[in-house]
Amino acid sequence: MRKLLVIGIGAGNPDHMTVQAIDGLNRADVLFIPDKGAKKNDLADLRRQICDRFVTNPKSRRVEFDVPVRAEPTSSYRITVDDWHEAIAEIYETLIRDELAEDGCGAFLIWGDPSLYDSALRILERVRLRGNVGFELEVIPGITAIQALAAAHATALNRIGDSILVTTGRRLTEEGLAANAGSTVVMLDGKCAFNTLADQDVLIQWGAYLGTPDEIVISGRLGDVGAEIEKVREEARLKKGWIMDTYLLRKAE
């Protein structure tokens, strides 16, 4: 039966690669490299650099594939994402069927960790449920943007005795800071949701392009640095054509 490895490759620094991840790359006959278009070519380039640096298996080959662009949400965010995942599932199924031998091993290289705000595992489950192609699945964890953010700011994610909430910009806008979370990590925020918070004394520790040579980090009281983060973020996005950022929020002690 075909074997699929879903490998976390870290938040942007090739040095984030674990020994287990490097071993996985070299077990694979085929390395699947997603291409999200010219604006995000840096992401595909990093995967290529990782393969160039760590892959020593002379029999492995790379197969690049285009990732469809997700439509803007209309009546339902969930329906929009579901349609997008269905389109990707069709691509995955074709890749697995056409590029892997019946006893072959393929690897998907996943930014960060496959278990945190990434859809590859859910999409592969769709493929499995279709029943058109069989495969075994193995997941190899990776360093997340959350870990890279904490390291960049030389901080611990939690305060003593407090809980940690990981959420999205959309949920932060709708719900605000949770009363029972001492620390809140916000991901997938395209609209600077921290600007919706009334409490300007909240501490924010923000980072973009974490782990890469283009890494940017800013921290301070929200009322003091919120506008700066928004300005720097937009300038960076326009310069590179894309941005990946995350941040940690804490109420003042």
PyMOL commands that set and color helices and strands:
alter all, ss='L'
color gray80, all
select helices_A, chain A and resi 14-16+19-27+38-54+77-99+120-130+145-152+169-175+193-196+222-240
alter helices_A, ss='H'
color red, helices_A
select strands_A, chain A and resi 2-8+30-35+61-66+105-110+135-140+164-168+183-187+203-208+216-221+245-250
alter strands_A, ss='S'
color yellow, strands_A
deselect
rebuild
show_as cartoon
